Amino acid sequence: MENKLRDVQLQWQLSEMALFLHFGPNTFTDTEWGTGHADPSVFNPTALNATQWVTVAKENGFSRVILTAKHHDGFCLWPSEYTDYSVKSSPWKNGSGDVVGELAEAARIAGIQLGLYLSPWDRHEETYGKTLEYNEYYMGQMTELLTKYGVIKEVWLDGAKGEGEKDMEYFFDDWFSLIKQLQPGAVIFSDDGPDTRWVGDEGGFAGTTCWSLFNRSDAKIGDTDASYSQGGDSLGHDWVPAECDVSIRPGWFWHASEVPKSPMELLDLYYKSAGRNCLLLLNIPPNSSGLISEQDVQVLREFNKLRTSIFTLNYAQNALVSASSTRGGLGDPRFSSQRVLEEGIYTYWAPNKNQTHWTLYFDFNEKVTFNLLLVQEPIQMGQRIIAFHLDILKSNGKWEQVTNGTTVGYRRLLLFPKVDSSQLRFVIDKSRADPLISYLGIYLDPFSILSERIGSNTISLHVNGSDILEQVAHNLSPYYWSTSLTKLKAKRSLQPQSRAPLWGIILNPIADMRSIEILNSEGELARMCLPPCVFNDIKDISRNTQSTSAL
């Protein structure tokens, strides 16, 4: 296979999740894109604690942190020799502080990898717009960051620039060469790599098809086709896996008026980023005190608990595994089908060469209930699988498909309505070369709600595999609120004229309006977290019905 990844890219992929830390004057001025004219005196965190930042990362499954050492406003979080617009001109620690230095030391002690973002766009520096002078300035600052703070594992840069700003030519190739010279173990992130690429959106999700293969010649920093970035290119000449950046809050910098996403929303993003062959880069902005807000910390803890609960038990571990063929025969353990039960990517099942049908069979002693599939390829051998599906054996002796997908790569996660079966098969339908599977997991996610369209005007929501809430089309107004906004009445019906009501009680509606308990028609009480689309509908209706009693 061609286009194999390099070791630094493999180490990046194995890290799976990273925290982004947007911090600077914007944190104190309640802005997103600073003008570059804010007085340095605004930067004065009263309780900055970089140890807290890396502790939050480590305790919640994030092995890397990336800091905005300089954002678009040009303010430097280290005492740069190239400008006075930095922490040395602020009142914080009487101008003797160094945020980058404190984070680097805290990360080193905690064993957390460190990455740095150095914005090419600089709204403060007077040489910006003068091609030669600014490129020298930028490379000087890059040299400071990559020589004074120990091992740097990722250098993050982008092509962001506001409309009407000065024209500027960046010497990207020179920058990349400098980075590789000073920190050969670092991956470089940008719209076109060279090591990892932007996924094409800031929503935190990749395409359902996502190749690590990519043509850098078809991408340009600051001007890349988002759909191409999301999906990659099965015929690409370069190995440039995608990174999915998203903020836990609506903004990238901390704002007192904003609240974080819910743990369930983060789980959904995890499935659609790390679960689609990407790295999830989740922004957790420190507040104006210099700490990660307790509200955000609590969400991360709950998100971590969800993942731990779901992925602790792989039901496939209890199955007898067989395959349509095994390279070397059944007596050769190197490529045995049992290898797919061994965690990691360095052992794998391999079929006989030059086959056209590839299947793994799992036989359980009894029925198991599950709704989540995890598949991994040994990406050090390339990304091969183009299409696959998962079947269960029904009681009538016939196979029935429960889910299907396209690319796999390092990690593919697929959530589907809950099923139970004593036998299943994983079928690879199409592959670029002989497919290889390093790991396969079968799990139960009891928390997520999966929506299925039943007809032209009905959506069924599943919790724990049961239809507990069926939403009729929006124009039928299925939601009614009481004046206190604590009770929800949802009308349950496959046909509008047949209405069996369900009642739900909002739990803690201020901190988390997405969590409700619903009593279904069988008298069972189920707790559920509403998906964003339903939650937003309810929220919108609540604004218009605060003076209306429940119907």
C-alpha positions as CSV (number, residue, x, y, z in Angstrom):
1,M,0.0,0.0,0.0
2,E,1.2,3.5,-0.8
3,N,0.7,6.7,1.2
4,K,1.5,5.2,4.6
5,L,1.5,7.5,7.6
6,R,4.6,8.7,9.4
7,D,5.3,7.9,13.0
8,V,4.5,11.4,14.3
9,Q,1.1,11.1,12.6
10,L,0.5,7.7,14.1
11,Q,1.2,9.1,17.6
12,W,-1.1,12.0,16.9
13,Q,-3.9,9.6,15.8
14,L,-3.4,7.4,18.9
15,S,-4.0,10.4,21.2
16,E,-7.6,10.5,19.9
17,M,-8.7,13.7,21.8
18,A,-7.1,17.0,22.7
19,L,-8.1,20.1,24.5
20,F,-7.9,23.5,22.8
21,L,-7.3,26.4,25.2
22,H,-8.4,29.8,23.8
23,F,-7.1,32.4,26.2
24,G,-6.0,36.0,26.0
25,P,-7.3,39.6,26.1
26,N,-10.5,38.5,24.4
27,T,-11.3,36.6,27.6
28,F,-11.4,39.9,29.4
29,T,-13.0,42.1,26.7
30,D,-15.9,39.7,25.9
31,T,-14.9,39.5,22.2
32,E,-13.9,36.7,19.8
33,W,-11.7,38.5,17.3
34,G,-9.7,41.2,19.1
35,T,-8.7,44.3,17.2
36,G,-5.1,44.3,18.3
37,H,-5.7,47.6,20.1
38,A,-6.8,46.4,23.5
39,D,-4.6,47.7,26.3
40,P,-2.4,45.0,27.7
41,S,-3.6,46.0,31.1
42,V,-6.9,44.2,30.5
43,F,-5.0,40.9,30.8
44,N,-4.9,40.2,34.5
45,P,-6.1,36.7,35.5
46,T,-6.3,36.6,39.3
47,A,-6.0,32.8,39.8
48,L,-4.4,31.4,36.7
49,N,-3.5,27.7,37.3
50,A,-2.0,25.8,34.3
51,T,-1.9,22.7,36.5
52,Q,-5.7,22.8,36.8
53,W,-5.9,22.9,32.9
54,V,-3.7,19.8,32.4
55,T,-5.4,18.0,35.3
56,V,-8.8,18.5,33.8
57,A,-7.4,17.2,30.5
58,K,-5.7,14.1,32.0
59,E,-8.6,13.1,34.3
60,N,-11.1,13.2,31.4
61,G,-9.2,11.3,28.8
62,F,-7.5,14.1,26.8
63,S,-3.8,13.4,26.2
64,R,-2.9,16.7,24.6
65,V,-3.5,20.4,25.2
66,I,-3.1,23.1,22.6
67,L,-2.8,26.8,23.7
68,T,-3.4,29.9,21.6
69,A,0.0,31.4,22.3
70,K,-0.9,34.2,20.0
71,H,-4.4,34.8,18.5
72,H,-5.4,37.2,15.8
73,D,-5.0,40.2,18.0
74,G,-1.3,39.7,18.1
75,F,-1.1,39.6,21.9
76,C,1.6,37.0,23.0
77,L,1.1,34.8,26.1
78,W,4.9,34.6,26.5
79,P,7.4,37.5,26.8
80,S,8.4,37.6,23.2
81,E,11.5,39.6,22.3
82,Y,9.9,40.7,19.1
83,T,7.0,42.8,20.5
84,D,6.0,44.5,23.7
85,Y,2.4,43.5,23.0
86,S,2.5,40.6,25.4
87,V,2.2,39.4,29.0
88,K,5.3,41.5,29.9
89,S,3.3,44.7,29.4
90,S,0.3,43.4,31.5
91,P,-0.2,43.8,35.3
92,W,-0.4,40.0,35.6
93,K,2.6,39.0,37.9
94,N,3.8,42.6,37.4
95,G,4.8,41.8,33.8
96,S,7.0,38.8,34.7
97,G,4.5,36.1,33.9
98,D,4.7,33.5,31.1
99,V,1.5,31.5,30.4
100,V,3.2,29.3,27.8
101,G,6.0,28.6,30.2
102,E,3.6,27.6,33.1
103,L,1.6,25.4,30.8
104,A,4.7,23.7,29.4
105,E,5.9,22.9,32.8
106,A,2.5,21.7,34.1
107,A,2.1,19.5,31.0
108,R,5.6,18.0,31.4
109,I,4.9,17.1,35.0
110,A,1.5,15.5,34.2
111,G,2.8,13.7,31.1
112,I,0.4,15.6,28.8
113,Q,1.5,16.5,25.3
114,L,1.8,20.2,24.4
115,G,0.7,21.9,21.3
116,L,0.8,25.7,20.4
117,Y,-1.2,27.9,18.1
118,L,0.5,30.9,16.6
119,S,-1.9,32.9,14.5
120,P,-0.5,34.0,11.1
121,W,-3.0,36.9,11.0
122,D,-1.7,39.6,13.4
123,R,-3.9,42.7,13.8
124,H,-1.4,44.5,16.0
125,E,2.0,44.0,14.4
126,E,2.9,47.0,12.2
127,T,4.9,44.8,9.7
128,Y,1.8,42.8,8.9
129,G,1.2,43.3,5.2
130,K,4.9,43.7,4.4
131,T,5.7,40.2,3.1
132,L,9.4,39.9,3.9
133,E,9.4,41.7,7.2
134,Y,6.4,40.0,8.6
135,N,7.5,36.5,7.6
136,E,10.8,37.1,9.4
137,Y,8.8,38.4,12.4
138,Y,6.6,35.3,12.4
139,M,9.5,32.9,12.1
140,G,11.3,34.6,14.9
141,Q,8.3,34.1,17.2
142,M,8.0,30.5,16.0
143,T,11.6,30.0,16.9
144,E,11.1,31.3,20.4
145,L,8.2,29.0,21.0
146,L,9.9,25.9,19.6
147,T,13.2,26.4,21.4
148,K,12.3,27.6,24.9
149,Y,9.5,25.3,26.1
150,G,10.7,21.8,25.7
151,V,9.0,19.2,23.5
152,I,6.1,20.5,21.3
153,K,3.9,17.8,19.8
154,E,1.7,19.9,17.6
155,V,2.0,23.3,15.8
156,W,-1.4,24.7,14.9
157,L,-2.0,27.4,12.3
158,D,-4.8,28.5,10.0
159,G,-5.7,30.9,7.3
160,A,-8.2,32.9,9.2
161,K,-8.3,36.6,8.2
162,G,-11.1,39.2,8.3
163,E,-12.5,40.8,5.1
164,G,-10.8,44.0,4.1
165,E,-7.6,43.2,6.0
166,K,-4.1,43.8,4.5
167,D,-3.0,41.5,1.8
168,M,-0.3,39.2,3.0
169,E,1.7,36.4,1.5
170,Y,2.8,33.7,4.0
171,F,5.9,31.7,3.4
172,F,4.3,28.4,4.5
173,D,6.9,26.1,3.1
174,D,9.6,28.0,5.0
175,W,7.6,27.9,8.2
176,F,7.0,24.2,7.8
177,S,10.7,23.5,7.3
178,L,11.6,25.6,10.3
179,I,9.1,23.6,12.5
180,K,10.5,20.3,11.3
181,Q,14.0,21.4,12.0
182,L,13.3,22.6,15.5
183,Q,10.6,20.1,16.6
184,P,10.9,17.0,14.4
185,G,8.4,15.1,16.6
186,A,5.6,17.7,16.1
187,V,2.7,17.4,13.7
188,I,1.8,20.5,11.7
189,F,-1.9,21.3,11.4
190,S,-3.4,23.5,8.7
191,D,-6.0,23.5,6.0
192,D,-3.7,21.3,3.8
193,G,-1.5,19.7,6.4
194,P,1.3,18.7,5.9
195,D,0.6,16.3,8.8
196,T,-3.0,16.8,9.8
197,R,-5.8,18.8,8.1
198,W,-8.7,20.9,9.1
199,V,-11.9,18.9,8.7
200,G,-13.6,21.8,6.9
201,D,-16.0,23.0,9.6
202,E,-16.0,24.1,13.3
203,G,-18.9,21.9,14.2
204,G,-16.7,19.1,15.4
205,F,-17.7,16.4,13.0
206,A,-16.3,14.7,9.9
207,G,-18.0,13.2,6.9
208,T,-19.5,9.8,7.2
209,T,-16.9,8.8,4.7
210,C,-13.5,10.1,5.9
211,W,-10.2,9.1,4.2
212,S,-6.9,10.0,5.7
213,L,-5.7,10.1,2.1
214,F,-5.7,13.6,0.6
215,N,-4.3,15.6,-2.2
216,R,-2.5,18.6,-0.7
217,S,-2.2,20.1,-4.2
218,D,-6.0,20.4,-4.2
219,A,-6.0,22.4,-1.0
220,K,-5.0,25.9,-0.1
221,I,-4.6,27.3,3.4
222,G,-7.5,29.7,3.9
223,D,-9.3,28.6,0.8
224,T,-10.1,24.9,0.8
225,D,-13.3,23.1,-0.3
226,A,-15.0,22.1,3.0
227,S,-16.6,19.0,1.5
228,Y,-13.2,17.8,0.2
229,S,-11.7,18.3,3.6
230,Q,-14.5,16.5,5.4
231,G,-14.3,13.4,3.3
232,G,-10.7,13.2,2.1
233,D,-9.8,11.4,-1.1
234,S,-9.6,7.6,-1.7
235,L,-7.2,8.4,-4.6
236,G,-5.2,10.9,-2.6
237,H,-1.4,11.0,-2.9
238,D,-0.8,12.3,0.7
239,W,-1.6,10.9,4.1
240,V,-3.2,13.8,5.9
241,P,-5.8,12.7,8.5
242,A,-8.4,15.2,9.7
243,E,-8.8,17.0,13.0
244,C,-12.2,18.1,14.2
245,D,-12.2,21.4,16.1
246,V,-15.2,22.5,18.1
247,S,-15.8,24.6,21.2
248,I,-17.7,23.4,24.3
249,R,-19.4,26.8,24.3
250,P,-20.9,28.9,21.4
251,G,-17.7,31.0,21.3
252,W,-14.1,30.1,21.3
253,F,-13.1,32.4,24.1
254,W,-14.9,32.4,27.5
255,H,-17.9,34.6,27.8
256,A,-19.8,34.9,31.1
257,S,-23.2,34.8,29.3
258,E,-22.5,31.5,27.5
259,V,-23.1,27.9,28.8
260,P,-21.4,24.7,27.7
261,K,-22.8,21.9,25.6
262,S,-24.3,18.9,27.5
263,P,-22.4,15.7,28.1
264,M,-24.7,14.0,25.6
265,E,-23.8,16.5,22.9
266,L,-20.1,15.8,23.5
267,L,-20.8,12.1,23.2
268,D,-22.5,12.7,19.9
269,L,-19.5,14.8,18.7
270,Y,-17.2,12.0,19.8
271,Y,-19.0,9.5,17.7
272,K,-18.8,11.8,14.7
273,S,-15.2,12.8,15.0
274,A,-13.0,10.3,16.9
275,G,-15.5,7.8,15.7
276,R,-14.9,8.8,12.1
277,N,-11.2,8.4,11.8
278,C,-10.3,11.8,13.2
279,L,-9.0,13.5,16.3
280,L,-11.5,15.5,18.4
281,L,-10.0,18.9,19.3
282,L,-12.4,20.2,22.0
283,N,-12.0,23.9,23.0
284,I,-12.4,24.5,26.7
285,P,-11.6,28.2,27.2
286,P,-10.2,29.3,30.6
287,N,-12.3,32.1,32.2
288,S,-11.1,35.5,33.3
289,S,-9.8,34.2,36.6
290,G,-7.5,31.9,34.6
291,L,-9.3,28.7,35.5
292,I,-11.4,26.3,33.5
293,S,-14.9,27.0,34.8
294,E,-16.4,24.4,37.1
295,Q,-19.5,24.3,34.8
296,D,-17.3,23.1,32.0
297,V,-15.3,20.7,34.2
298,Q,-18.5,19.0,35.4
299,V,-19.6,18.5,31.8
300,L,-16.3,16.9,30.9
301,R,-16.5,14.6,33.9
302,E,-20.0,13.5,32.9
303,F,-18.8,13.0,29.3
304,N,-15.9,10.9,30.6
305,K,-18.3,8.8,32.7
306,L,-20.5,8.2,29.7
307,R,-17.6,6.9,27.6
308,T,-16.3,4.8,30.4
309,S,-19.7,3.2,31.0
310,I,-20.3,2.5,27.4
311,F,-16.8,1.1,26.4
312,T,-16.0,-0.9,29.5
313,L,-17.7,-4.0,28.3
314,N,-17.0,-5.3,24.8
315,Y,-19.6,-8.1,24.2
316,A,-17.5,-9.5,21.4
317,Q,-15.0,-10.7,24.0
318,N,-17.4,-13.4,25.0
319,A,-18.0,-14.7,21.4
320,L,-16.5,-17.4,19.4
321,V,-14.9,-15.7,16.4
322,S,-14.3,-17.2,12.9
323,A,-13.7,-15.9,9.5
324,S,-14.4,-16.6,5.8
325,S,-10.6,-17.2,5.4
326,T,-7.4,-16.6,7.4
327,R,-4.0,-16.0,5.9
328,G,-1.7,-18.9,6.7
329,G,-4.6,-21.1,7.6
330,L,-6.3,-21.9,10.9
331,G,-3.0,-23.2,12.4
332,D,-1.2,-19.8,11.9
333,P,-1.9,-17.5,14.9
334,R,-0.3,-14.4,13.4
335,F,-3.5,-13.4,11.4
336,S,-6.1,-15.4,13.3
337,S,-9.7,-14.0,13.5
338,Q,-9.2,-14.0,17.3
339,R,-6.8,-11.1,16.8
340,V,-9.7,-8.7,16.4
341,L,-10.4,-9.1,20.2
342,E,-7.0,-7.8,21.1
343,E,-7.0,-4.0,21.8
344,G,-4.7,-1.9,19.7
345,I,-3.7,-1.8,16.1
346,Y,-0.5,-3.8,16.0
347,T,-2.1,-7.2,15.7
348,Y,-4.8,-7.9,13.2
349,W,-6.9,-10.5,11.3
350,A,-5.8,-10.9,7.6
351,P,-7.8,-13.0,5.1
352,N,-6.3,-15.0,2.3
353,K,-4.9,-12.8,-0.5
354,N,-6.9,-12.0,-3.6
355,Q,-10.3,-12.8,-2.1
356,T,-13.5,-10.9,-3.0
357,H,-15.6,-11.8,0.0
358,W,-14.4,-11.1,3.5
359,T,-16.5,-11.9,6.6
360,L,-16.0,-12.2,10.4
361,Y,-18.5,-14.3,12.4
362,F,-19.3,-13.9,16.1
363,D,-21.2,-16.6,17.9
364,F,-22.4,-15.9,21.4
365,N,-23.6,-18.5,23.9
366,E,-26.7,-16.5,24.5
367,K,-28.4,-13.4,23.1
368,V,-26.7,-10.1,23.7
369,T,-28.2,-6.6,23.5
370,F,-26.2,-3.9,21.7
371,N,-26.5,-0.8,19.6
372,L,-22.9,0.3,18.9
373,L,-20.2,-1.0,16.6
374,L,-16.5,-0.2,16.9
375,V,-14.0,-1.2,14.1
376,Q,-10.4,-0.4,13.7
377,E,-7.9,-0.9,10.9
378,P,-4.1,-1.2,11.4
379,I,-3.5,2.2,9.8
380,Q,0.2,1.6,9.8
381,M,-0.6,-0.7,6.9
382,G,-2.8,1.9,5.2
383,Q,-6.5,2.7,5.0
384,R,-8.2,0.1,2.9
385,I,-11.9,-0.6,3.6
386,I,-14.4,1.2,1.3
387,A,-17.7,-0.3,2.5
388,F,-18.9,-2.7,5.1
389,H,-22.1,-3.8,6.9
390,L,-23.1,-5.6,10.1
391,D,-25.8,-8.4,10.1
392,I,-27.5,-10.2,12.9
393,L,-29.1,-13.7,12.7
394,K,-32.8,-13.6,13.3
395,S,-34.8,-16.3,14.9
396,N,-36.1,-17.4,11.5
397,G,-32.5,-18.2,10.5
398,K,-32.2,-15.3,8.1
399,W,-29.5,-12.6,8.3
400,E,-30.7,-9.0,8.7
401,Q,-28.6,-5.9,8.3
402,V,-28.5,-3.5,11.3
403,T,-26.0,-0.9,10.1
404,N,-23.5,-0.2,7.4
405,G,-20.7,2.2,6.7
406,T,-18.0,3.2,4.3
407,T,-14.5,4.1,5.6
408,V,-13.0,2.8,8.8
409,G,-9.4,4.0,9.4
410,Y,-8.1,4.3,12.9
411,R,-11.5,4.1,14.5
412,R,-15.1,3.8,13.3
413,L,-18.1,4.0,15.6
414,L,-21.6,3.4,14.4
415,L,-24.7,3.8,16.6
416,F,-27.9,2.1,15.6
417,P,-31.3,1.1,17.1
418,K,-30.9,-1.5,19.9
419,V,-31.0,-5.1,18.8
420,D,-30.4,-8.5,20.4
421,S,-29.0,-11.6,18.8
422,S,-26.8,-14.6,19.6
423,Q,-24.9,-14.4,16.2
424,L,-23.7,-11.6,14.1
425,R,-21.4,-11.1,11.1
426,F,-19.2,-8.3,10.0
427,V,-19.0,-8.1,6.2
428,I,-16.5,-6.1,4.2
429,D,-18.2,-5.3,0.9
430,K,-15.4,-3.4,-0.8
431,S,-11.7,-2.7,-0.1
432,R,-8.8,-1.0,-1.9
433,A,-6.6,-4.0,-1.1
434,D,-6.9,-7.1,1.1
435,P,-8.7,-5.7,4.2
436,L,-7.2,-6.0,7.6
437,I,-9.1,-5.6,10.9
438,S,-7.2,-4.9,14.1
439,Y,-10.1,-4.6,16.6
440,L,-13.8,-5.0,16.6
441,G,-16.1,-4.1,19.5
442,I,-19.8,-4.6,20.2
443,Y,-21.2,-2.3,22.9
444,L,-24.4,-1.1,24.5
445,D,-24.9,2.7,24.7
446,P,-28.0,3.0,27.0
447,F,-27.9,6.8,27.0
448,S,-28.2,8.0,23.4
449,I,-31.4,8.6,21.6
450,L,-31.5,7.5,18.0
451,S,-34.0,9.1,15.6
452,E,-35.6,7.1,12.9
453,R,-38.0,8.5,10.3
454,I,-41.1,6.2,10.3
455,G,-43.1,8.0,7.7
456,S,-43.5,11.3,6.0
457,N,-44.5,13.1,9.1
458,T,-43.4,11.1,12.1
459,I,-40.1,10.6,13.9
460,S,-39.5,7.9,16.4
461,L,-37.0,8.5,19.2
462,H,-35.5,5.4,20.9
463,V,-34.3,5.3,24.4
464,N,-33.0,2.0,25.7
465,G,-34.4,0.4,22.5
466,S,-38.0,1.4,23.2
467,D,-40.2,3.9,21.4
468,I,-40.9,6.2,24.3
469,L,-41.6,9.4,22.4
470,E,-42.9,9.7,18.9
471,Q,-42.8,13.2,17.5
472,V,-45.4,14.1,14.9
473,A,-44.3,16.7,12.3
474,H,-43.7,20.2,13.6
475,N,-46.9,21.7,12.1
476,L,-48.9,19.4,14.3
477,S,-47.5,21.1,17.4
478,P,-46.8,18.1,19.6
479,Y,-45.3,20.0,22.5
480,Y,-47.2,22.0,25.1
481,W,-45.8,23.8,28.1
482,S,-47.2,24.8,31.5
483,T,-46.7,28.3,32.8
484,S,-43.8,27.1,35.1
485,L,-42.0,25.5,32.1
486,T,-41.3,22.4,34.1
487,K,-43.8,20.0,32.6
488,L,-43.8,18.8,29.1
489,K,-46.7,17.1,27.4
490,A,-45.8,15.3,24.2
491,K,-48.5,13.7,22.1
492,R,-47.6,10.2,21.0
493,S,-49.1,9.0,17.7
494,L,-48.3,7.3,14.4
495,Q,-51.5,8.9,13.1
496,P,-52.5,12.5,14.2
497,Q,-56.1,11.4,15.1
498,S,-54.9,8.8,17.6
499,R,-53.3,10.7,20.6
500,A,-52.0,9.0,23.7
501,P,-50.3,11.6,25.8
502,L,-47.0,11.2,27.5
503,W,-45.9,13.4,30.4
504,G,-42.4,14.4,31.2
505,I,-40.8,16.5,33.9
506,I,-37.8,18.7,33.1
507,L,-35.0,18.1,35.5
508,N,-33.0,21.1,36.6
509,P,-34.3,23.3,33.7
510,I,-31.8,26.1,34.3
511,A,-28.6,24.1,34.2
512,D,-29.7,21.4,31.8
513,M,-33.1,21.6,30.1
514,R,-32.2,18.7,27.9
515,S,-32.6,16.1,30.7
516,I,-36.2,14.9,31.2
517,E,-38.0,12.0,32.6
518,I,-40.9,10.6,30.5
519,L,-43.6,8.1,31.6
520,N,-44.4,5.9,28.6
521,S,-47.7,4.3,27.8
522,E,-46.7,1.1,29.6
523,G,-46.2,3.1,32.8
524,E,-42.4,2.8,32.7
525,L,-40.3,5.8,33.7
526,A,-37.3,6.6,31.5
527,R,-34.7,9.3,31.7
528,M,-33.6,10.8,28.5
529,C,-31.5,13.7,27.1
530,L,-33.2,15.5,24.3
531,P,-31.3,15.7,21.0
532,P,-30.5,19.3,20.0
533,C,-33.2,19.4,17.3
534,V,-36.0,18.5,19.8
535,F,-34.5,20.6,22.6
536,N,-34.4,23.7,20.4
537,D,-38.0,23.1,19.3
538,I,-39.1,22.9,22.9
539,K,-37.1,26.0,23.8
540,D,-38.6,28.0,21.0
541,I,-42.1,26.9,21.9
542,S,-41.5,27.7,25.6
543,R,-40.7,31.3,24.7
544,N,-44.1,31.7,23.0
545,T,-46.2,29.9,25.5
546,Q,-45.0,31.2,28.9
547,S,-48.4,32.6,29.5
548,T,-50.3,29.5,28.4
549,S,-51.4,26.6,30.6
550,A,-50.7,23.1,29.5
551,L,-53.3,21.8,27.1
